[in-house]
Amino acid sequence: MVFVLQDMQDPINVGSAFRIADAAGVRHMVLTGITTCPPHPLIKKVGRGRDRRIHWDYAEDAATALEGLRDEGYRCVAVELASDAQRFDRFDYPAKLALVVGHEDHGVTHRTLGACDGAVYLPMHGKGASLNVHVSLGIVAYHVLSRFDTQTPPDERS
């Protein structure tokens, strides 16, 4: 699994995404557009230094980055409140997956959604319209892990 962060400005969210990536066994992230990139003191603090353990690349344009991932065999799925999005727990995830999340207020752009193979959303049962972007990323990532049972036993972790 790969995480793609599009235009995620808040370094707290970026640091949290690095920490989630490490916990979920994600070894590669792509930061795009105006996403705050390491080195940044808040990314380091919130991510507890995981930005040094997780390989990451920067790409100016998310849609172009997704094309490259698709060429490598990844299917790209946005976590987004899109009109054609499916519930996250009813989506048929591929084994080779790039999860895409977007800007804290504006989400994933229409252009980037068009470059994705699908979109998923988390249903809200309260009055709020959505969760924090890194929380949504963590929920979906762990749901995918549970579907493929890919957790690394504690004695094999580096």
N, CA and C of each residue as an Amber inpcrd file, in Angstrom:
protein
   474
   0.8490000  -1.1770000   0.0000000   0.0000000   0.0000000   0.0000000
   0.8950000   1.2400000   0.0000000   0.4580000   2.2380000  -0.7450000
   1.1300000   3.5310000  -0.8370000   0.1300000   4.5970000  -0.4150000
   0.5960000   5.6220000   0.2960000  -0.2450000   6.7750000   0.6170000
   0.1420000   7.9220000  -0.3060000  -0.8670000   8.5970000  -0.8450000
  -0.6480000   9.7950000  -1.6500000  -1.3630000  10.9470000  -0.9600000
  -0.6030000  11.9740000  -0.5720000  -1.1650000  13.1440000   0.1000000
  -1.2010000  14.2930000  -0.8950000  -2.4060000  14.7360000  -1.2340000
  -2.5430000  15.8440000  -2.1790000  -2.8740000  17.1250000  -1.4300000
  -2.0020000  18.1080000  -1.5340000  -2.2490000  19.4490000  -0.9930000
  -2.6020000  19.4550000   0.4960000  -2.0370000  18.5370000   1.2690000
  -2.2880000  18.4860000   2.7100000  -1.3640000  19.5050000   3.3790000
  -1.9170000  20.6180000   3.8120000  -1.1020000  21.7300000   4.2990000
  -0.6830000  21.6190000   5.7570000  -1.5220000  21.0840000   6.6020000
  -1.2520000  21.0850000   8.0350000  -0.1610000  20.0670000   8.3630000
   0.9900000  20.5250000   8.8750000   2.0710000  19.5920000   9.1840000
   1.6860000  18.5680000  10.2520000   0.7000000  18.8830000  11.0710000
   0.2270000  17.9020000  12.0570000  -0.4190000  16.7230000  11.3350000
  -1.2240000  17.0050000  10.3190000  -1.8290000  15.9230000   9.5360000
  -0.7800000  15.1320000   8.7700000   0.2080000  15.8200000   8.2170000
   1.2660000  15.1370000   7.4720000   2.0710000  14.2410000   8.4150000
   2.4590000  14.7660000   9.5710000   3.1840000  13.9590000  10.5490000
   2.3760000  12.7610000  11.0030000   1.0850000  12.9710000  11.2130000
   0.2030000  11.8640000  11.6000000   0.1230000  10.8190000  10.4970000
   0.0930000  11.2580000   9.2370000   0.0580000  10.3130000   8.1180000
   1.3300000   9.4680000   8.0820000   2.4880000  10.0820000   8.3560000
   3.7360000   9.3110000   8.4220000   3.6670000   8.2820000   9.5480000
   3.1230000   8.6830000  10.6700000   3.0330000   7.7520000  11.8040000
   2.0780000   6.6040000  11.4930000   0.9500000   6.9090000  10.8580000
   0.0040000   5.8700000  10.4510000   0.6590000   4.9470000   9.4270000
   1.3850000   5.5250000   8.4760000   2.0650000   4.7110000   7.4640000
   3.0010000   3.7060000   8.1220000   3.7920000   4.1670000   9.0700000
   4.7160000   3.2710000   9.7560000   3.9550000   2.1780000  10.4980000
   2.9110000   2.5490000  11.2090000   2.1370000   1.5720000  11.9780000
   1.4720000   0.5390000  11.0710000   1.0650000   0.9720000   9.8770000
   0.3550000   0.0840000   8.9520000   1.2950000  -0.6710000   8.0110000
   2.5930000  -0.4460000   8.1400000   3.5450000  -1.1470000   7.2890000
   3.6910000  -0.5590000   5.9000000   3.2060000   0.6580000   5.7090000
   3.3560000   1.3430000   4.4240000   4.8040000   1.7980000   4.3060000
   5.4380000   1.5020000   3.1930000   6.8480000   1.8430000   3.0330000
   7.0990000   3.0000000   2.0740000   6.0330000   3.5200000   1.4650000
   6.2230000   4.5870000   0.4830000   5.0450000   5.5490000   0.5330000
   5.3630000   6.8410000   0.5070000   4.3530000   7.8880000   0.4370000
   4.7430000   8.8530000  -0.6700000   3.7230000   9.4380000  -1.2950000
   3.9450000  10.4700000  -2.3040000   3.2500000  11.7310000  -1.8160000
   4.0200000  12.7970000  -1.6420000   3.4960000  14.0940000  -1.2110000
   3.4230000  14.9800000  -2.4410000   2.2720000  15.6040000  -2.6560000
   2.0810000  16.3460000  -3.8990000   1.5770000  17.7580000  -3.6490000
   1.7710000  18.5940000  -4.6710000   1.2210000  19.9470000  -4.6470000
   1.7600000  20.7680000  -3.4950000   0.8530000  21.3660000  -2.7250000
   1.2460000  22.2400000  -1.6190000   1.3520000  21.5050000  -0.2890000
   1.4200000  20.1740000  -0.3360000   1.6000000  19.4030000   0.8940000
   2.8740000  19.8560000   1.6000000   2.7790000  20.0610000   2.8930000
   3.9490000  20.3970000   3.6970000   4.8660000  19.1810000   3.7350000
   6.1270000  19.3820000   3.3920000   7.0880000  18.2770000   3.2950000
   8.1290000  18.3580000   4.4020000   8.6890000  17.2050000   4.7880000
   9.8390000  17.2170000   5.6750000  11.0240000  17.8730000   4.9760000
  11.9710000  18.4130000   5.7050000  11.9820000  18.4860000   7.1640000
  11.1190000  19.6460000   7.6550000  10.3290000  19.3590000   8.6470000
   9.4820000  20.3610000   9.2890000   9.3620000  19.9440000  10.7500000
   9.5470000  20.8680000  11.6950000   9.5570000  20.4760000  13.1060000
   8.2700000  19.8030000  13.5780000   7.1120000  20.2380000  13.0900000
   5.8620000  19.6030000  13.5260000   5.6780000  18.2200000  12.9120000
   6.1070000  18.0440000  11.6630000   6.0340000  16.7090000  11.0590000
   6.9010000  15.7510000  11.8620000   8.1080000  16.2010000  12.2090000
   9.0280000  15.3680000  12.9920000   8.4450000  15.0480000  14.3610000
   7.8900000  16.0590000  15.0360000   7.3610000  15.8640000  16.3870000
   6.1290000  14.9680000  16.3860000   5.1360000  15.3120000  15.5820000
   3.8840000  14.5470000  15.5720000   4.1130000  13.1520000  15.0050000
   4.9360000  13.0620000  13.9640000   5.2240000  11.7730000  13.3470000
   6.2610000  10.9610000  14.0880000   6.8010000  11.5370000  15.1620000
   7.8090000  10.8650000  15.9900000   8.9760000  10.3450000  15.1420000
   9.3640000  11.1740000  14.1530000  10.5170000  10.8520000  13.3250000
  10.2570000   9.8310000  12.2310000   9.0060000   9.4290000  12.0470000
   8.7010000   8.4150000  11.0280000   8.9920000   8.9100000   9.6130000
   9.0690000  10.2270000   9.4310000   9.4050000  10.7620000   8.1080000
  10.8170000  10.3540000   7.6910000  11.6360000   9.9150000   8.6330000
  12.9760000   9.4240000   8.3080000  12.9680000   7.9190000   8.0380000
  11.8880000   7.2310000   8.4090000  11.8110000   5.7810000   8.2140000
  11.0050000   5.3910000   6.9810000  10.0670000   6.2340000   6.6160000
   9.2000000   5.9460000   5.4720000   9.7750000   6.6590000   4.2500000
   9.9990000   5.9150000   3.1820000  10.4750000   6.5360000   1.9410000
   9.3560000   7.4110000   1.3850000   9.6990000   8.6320000   1.0100000
   8.6940000   9.5090000   0.4100000   9.2950000  10.2500000  -0.7680000
   8.4200000  10.5550000  -1.7040000   8.7830000  11.3380000  -2.8820000
   7.8590000  12.5370000  -2.9470000   8.3170000  13.5590000  -3.6450000
   7.4670000  14.7210000  -3.8970000   7.1590000  14.7790000  -5.3890000
   5.9050000  15.0800000  -5.7080000   5.4860000  15.3020000  -7.0940000
   4.6490000  16.5690000  -7.1240000   4.9180000  17.4060000  -8.0770000
   4.1670000  18.6620000  -8.2110000   2.6800000  18.4000000  -8.4350000
   2.3760000  17.4350000  -9.2940000   0.9980000  17.1920000  -9.7100000
   0.5340000  15.7970000  -9.2840000  -0.5410000  15.7380000  -8.5210000
  -1.0330000  14.4570000  -8.0050000  -1.5130000  13.5360000  -9.1200000
  -2.2560000  14.0690000 -10.0860000  -2.7840000  13.2240000 -11.1620000
  -1.6490000  12.5660000 -11.9510000  -0.5820000  13.3100000 -12.1990000
   0.5770000  12.7540000 -12.9000000   1.2500000  11.6840000 -12.0440000
   1.3550000  11.9250000 -10.7470000   1.9360000  10.9290000  -9.8370000
   1.1050000   9.6480000  -9.8470000  -0.2140000   9.7900000  -9.8890000
  -1.0850000   8.6130000  -9.9200000  -0.9070000   7.8280000 -11.2140000
  -0.7040000   8.5280000 -12.3250000  -0.4360000   7.8380000 -13.5980000
   0.7990000   6.9530000 -13.4630000   1.8440000   7.4810000 -12.8180000
   3.0520000   6.6990000 -12.6020000   2.8020000   5.4840000 -11.7250000
   2.0150000   5.6580000 -10.6780000   1.6910000   4.5280000  -9.8030000
   0.8610000   3.4850000 -10.5480000  -0.0680000   3.9450000 -11.3690000
  -0.8800000   3.0060000 -12.1550000   0.0010000   2.2270000 -13.1320000
   1.0150000   2.8870000 -13.6930000   1.9580000   2.1950000 -14.5820000
   2.7220000   1.1020000 -13.8360000   2.8640000   1.2640000 -12.5150000
   3.5380000   0.2560000 -11.6820000   2.5660000  -0.8120000 -11.1880000
   1.3080000  -0.7350000 -11.6220000   0.3320000  -1.7570000 -11.2540000
  -0.5600000  -1.4170000 -10.0800000  -0.4370000  -0.2150000  -9.5450000
  -1.2950000   0.1900000  -8.4340000  -2.6660000   0.6110000  -8.9430000
  -3.6930000   0.3210000  -8.1410000  -5.0010000   0.9330000  -8.3420000
  -5.0910000   2.0580000  -7.3350000  -5.5910000   3.1870000  -7.7700000
  -5.6210000   4.3910000  -6.9500000  -7.0440000   4.6490000  -6.4690000
  -7.1980000   4.7590000  -5.1570000  -8.5140000   4.9470000  -4.5510000
  -8.4620000   6.1600000  -3.6340000  -9.3300000   7.1220000  -3.9010000
  -9.4030000   8.3340000  -3.0870000 -10.3110000   8.1040000  -1.8890000
  -9.9240000   8.6630000  -0.7600000 -10.7930000   8.7190000   0.4160000
 -11.4180000  10.1050000   0.3530000 -12.6500000  10.1580000  -0.1260000
 -13.2460000  11.4430000  -0.4780000 -14.7680000  11.3500000  -0.5150000
 -15.4200000  12.4270000  -0.1190000 -16.8780000  12.5130000  -0.1960000
 -17.2860000  12.8750000  -1.6250000 -17.0870000  11.9690000  -2.5460000
 -17.4230000  12.1890000  -3.9540000 -18.7890000  11.5780000  -4.2540000
 -19.4440000  12.0850000  -5.2790000 -20.7980000  11.6220000  -5.5990000
 -20.8440000  10.1360000  -5.9450000 -19.7800000   9.6030000  -6.5220000
 -19.7730000   8.1860000  -6.8920000 -18.9710000   7.3200000  -5.9140000
 -18.6210000   7.8620000  -4.7680000 -17.8400000   7.1060000  -3.7820000
 -18.6820000   5.9910000  -3.1690000 -18.0100000   4.8930000  -2.8500000
 -18.6480000   3.7690000  -2.1700000 -18.2530000   3.7980000  -0.6950000
 -19.1070000   3.2080000   0.1310000 -18.7390000   3.0820000   1.5490000
 -17.4090000   2.3460000   1.6510000 -16.5420000   2.8150000   2.5290000
 -15.1930000   2.2480000   2.6430000 -15.2020000   0.7650000   2.9800000
 -16.2170000   0.3140000   3.7030000 -16.2670000  -1.0830000   4.1370000
 -16.9830000  -1.9900000   3.1380000 -17.3750000  -1.4370000   1.9930000
 -18.0400000  -2.2360000   0.9550000 -17.2680000  -2.2320000  -0.3620000
 -16.1250000  -1.5920000  -0.3560000 -15.3120000  -1.4700000  -1.5750000
 -14.4330000  -2.7030000  -1.7340000 -14.2300000  -3.1370000  -2.9660000
 -13.3650000  -4.2770000  -3.2600000 -11.9480000  -3.7610000  -3.5340000
 -11.1300000  -3.7230000  -2.4980000  -9.7780000  -3.1740000  -2.5990000
  -8.8380000  -4.1510000  -3.2980000  -7.9560000  -3.6280000  -4.1390000
  -6.9440000  -4.4830000  -4.7620000  -5.7880000  -4.7170000  -3.7890000
  -4.9800000  -5.7120000  -4.0790000  -3.8150000  -5.9770000  -3.2340000
  -2.7610000  -4.8830000  -3.3890000  -2.6560000  -4.3080000  -4.5730000
  -1.6640000  -3.2540000  -4.8320000  -2.4260000  -1.9310000  -4.9020000
  -2.4180000  -1.2040000  -3.7920000  -3.3140000  -0.0660000  -3.5960000
  -2.5580000   1.2130000  -3.2690000  -2.9830000   2.3030000  -3.8980000
  -2.5400000   3.6490000  -3.5220000  -3.7550000   4.3720000  -2.9520000
  -3.6990000   4.7160000  -1.6680000  -4.7740000   5.4810000  -1.0260000
  -4.4560000   6.9600000  -1.1640000  -5.4150000   7.7200000  -1.6610000
  -5.2310000   9.1410000  -1.9470000  -6.1100000   9.9570000  -1.0080000
  -5.5040000  10.9210000  -0.3130000  -6.2670000  11.8590000   0.5200000
  -5.8850000  13.2730000   0.1160000  -6.7790000  14.2130000   0.3990000
  -6.5690000  15.5650000  -0.0890000  -6.4970000  16.6290000   0.9800000
  -6.6600000  17.8430000   0.5290000  -6.5980000  19.0470000   1.3480000
  -7.6140000  18.9690000   2.4890000  -7.2380000  19.5300000   3.6130000
  -8.0730000  19.4720000   4.8110000  -9.4620000  20.0760000   4.6020000
  -9.5800000  21.1300000   3.8250000 -10.8820000  21.7740000   3.6070000
 -11.5120000  21.4320000   2.2640000 -10.6970000  21.2720000   1.2300000
 -11.2200000  21.1160000  -0.1290000 -11.1840000  19.6840000  -0.6380000
 -10.5120000  18.7950000   0.0760000 -10.4500000  17.3950000  -0.3330000
  -9.5850000  17.1630000  -1.5600000  -9.8530000  16.0620000  -2.2210000
  -9.1400000  15.6720000  -3.4330000  -9.7520000  16.4400000  -4.6040000
  -8.9160000  16.9990000  -5.4640000  -9.4290000  17.7900000  -6.5920000
 -10.1670000  16.9010000  -7.5980000 -11.0270000  17.5340000  -8.3940000
 -11.7650000  16.8010000  -9.4320000 -10.8070000  16.1470000 -10.4240000
  -9.7410000  16.8510000 -10.7640000  -8.7560000  16.2990000 -11.7080000
  -8.1100000  15.0370000 -11.1430000  -7.7420000  15.0830000  -9.8740000
  -7.1210000  13.9150000  -9.2550000  -8.1320000  12.7900000  -9.0920000
  -9.3670000  13.1240000  -8.7230000 -10.4110000  12.0950000  -8.6530000
 -10.5640000  11.3940000  -9.9960000 -10.4720000  12.1640000 -11.0710000
 -10.5770000  11.5840000 -12.4060000  -9.4480000  10.6260000 -12.7360000
  -8.3120000  10.7860000 -12.0700000  -7.1680000   9.8980000 -12.2820000
  -7.2220000   8.6700000 -11.3780000  -8.1900000   8.6410000 -10.4620000
  -8.3390000   7.5100000  -9.5370000  -9.2280000   6.4260000 -10.1480000
  -9.0640000   5.2180000  -9.6530000  -9.8810000   4.0850000 -10.0920000
 -11.1770000   3.9780000  -9.3060000 -11.2800000   4.7240000  -8.2360000
 -12.4770000   4.7000000  -7.4100000 -12.3150000   5.6310000  -6.2360000
 -13.3890000   5.7490000  -5.4670000 -13.3710000   6.5890000  -4.2650000
 -14.2070000   5.9180000  -3.1930000 -13.7920000   6.1260000  -1.9530000
 -14.5290000   5.5870000  -0.8080000 -14.7920000   6.7060000   0.1880000
 -15.8340000   6.5210000   0.9770000 -16.1490000   7.4980000   2.0190000
 -16.4610000   6.7640000   3.3110000 -16.3390000   7.4850000   4.4120000
 -16.7120000   6.9580000   5.7200000 -18.0530000   7.5720000   6.0980000
 -19.0560000   6.7520000   6.4040000 -20.3570000   7.3040000   6.7680000
 -20.2840000   8.0110000   8.1210000 -20.9520000   9.1290000   8.2150000
 -21.0120000   9.9000000   9.4540000 -22.3790000   9.6650000  10.0950000
 -22.3700000   9.4420000  11.3940000 -23.6160000   9.1840000  12.1110000
 -23.9930000  10.3360000  13.0310000 -23.1230000  11.3130000  13.1400000
 -23.4010000  12.5000000  13.9430000 -23.7050000  13.6770000  13.0420000
 -23.5140000  14.8660000  13.5630000 -23.8320000  16.0710000  12.8000000
 -22.6790000  16.5460000  11.9190000 -21.4620000  16.1090000  12.2020000
 -20.3150000  16.5110000  11.3930000 -20.3400000  15.8470000  10.0270000
 -19.7900000  16.5330000   9.0310000 -19.7880000  16.0090000   7.6610000
 -18.6290000  15.0580000   7.3920000 -17.5560000  15.1670000   8.1950000
 -16.3920000  14.3290000   7.9300000 -15.4890000  14.2780000   9.1540000
 -14.5060000  13.3810000   9.0800000 -13.4650000  13.2730000  10.1010000
 -12.2230000  14.0240000   9.6310000 -11.2740000  14.2140000  10.5350000
  -9.9880000  14.7730000  10.1550000  -9.3520000  13.8620000   9.1090000
  -8.6440000  14.4340000   8.1600000  -8.1110000  13.6810000   7.0280000
  -7.1840000  12.5490000   7.4640000  -6.3310000  12.7730000   8.4570000
  -5.4340000  11.6830000   8.8500000  -6.1820000  10.5830000   9.5960000
  -7.2560000  10.9310000  10.2850000  -8.0730000   9.9120000  10.9610000
  -8.7460000   9.0250000   9.9130000  -9.3180000   9.6550000   8.8870000
  -9.9510000   8.8910000   7.8050000  -8.9420000   7.9750000   7.1180000
  -7.7470000   8.4940000   6.8620000  -6.6990000   7.6920000   6.2340000
  -6.3810000   6.4650000   7.0840000  -6.2440000   6.6540000   8.3850000
  -5.9350000   5.5400000   9.2750000  -7.0330000   4.4930000   9.3130000
  -8.2750000   4.9350000   9.3610000  -9.3960000   3.9900000   9.3970000
  -9.4150000   3.1410000   8.1320000  -9.3050000   3.7870000   6.9820000
  -9.3580000   3.0410000   5.7200000  -8.1390000   2.1310000   5.5820000
  -6.9600000   2.6200000   5.9240000  -5.7490000   1.7960000   5.8160000
  -5.8670000   0.5420000   6.6700000  -6.3280000   0.6830000   7.8900000
  -6.4550000  -0.4890000   8.7570000  -7.5770000  -1.4100000   8.3120000
  -8.6180000  -0.8610000   7.7130000  -9.6670000  -1.7120000   7.1470000
  -9.0830000  -2.5570000   6.0130000  -8.2890000  -1.9350000   5.1490000
  -7.6510000  -2.6720000   4.0550000  -6.7430000  -3.7560000   4.6200000
  -5.9480000  -3.4260000   5.6330000  -5.0710000  -4.4260000   6.2520000
  -5.8650000  -5.6060000   6.7840000  -6.9990000  -5.3350000   7.3980000
  -7.8050000  -6.4230000   7.9580000  -8.3500000  -7.3270000   6.8570000
  -8.5850000  -6.7670000   5.6810000  -9.0980000  -7.5610000   4.5550000
  -8.0190000  -8.4890000   4.0000000  -6.7760000  -8.0510000   4.0600000
  -5.6900000  -8.8440000   3.4880000  -4.8470000  -9.5380000   4.5490000
  -5.1290000  -9.2600000   5.8310000  -4.4060000  -9.8840000   6.9390000
  -2.9000000  -9.8020000   6.7170000  -2.4090000  -8.5750000   6.5310000
  -0.9910000  -8.3850000   6.2170000  -0.1910000  -7.8310000   7.3890000
  -0.6720000  -7.9790000   8.5910000   0.0770000  -7.4480000   9.7260000
   1.3670000  -8.2300000   9.9100000   2.4220000  -7.5170000  10.1910000
   3.7160000  -8.1320000  10.4310000   3.8010000  -8.5490000  11.8970000
   4.1580000  -9.8080000  12.1610000   4.3150000 -10.2290000  13.5540000
   5.3560000  -9.3660000  14.2660000   5.1820000  -9.1210000  15.5800000
   6.1030000  -8.2400000  16.3140000   7.5740000  -8.6220000  16.1840000
   7.8940000  -9.9110000  16.1080000   9.2960000 -10.3200000  16.0430000
   9.9290000 -10.0790000  14.6680000   9.1300000  -9.7010000  13.6490000
   9.6670000  -9.4400000  12.3140000   9.7470000  -7.9540000  11.9940000
   9.3610000  -7.1000000  12.9330000   9.3800000  -5.6580000  12.6870000
  10.7960000  -5.1190000  12.8160000  11.1220000  -4.1520000  11.9560000
  12.4620000  -3.5450000  12.0470000  12.3950000  -2.2290000  12.7720000
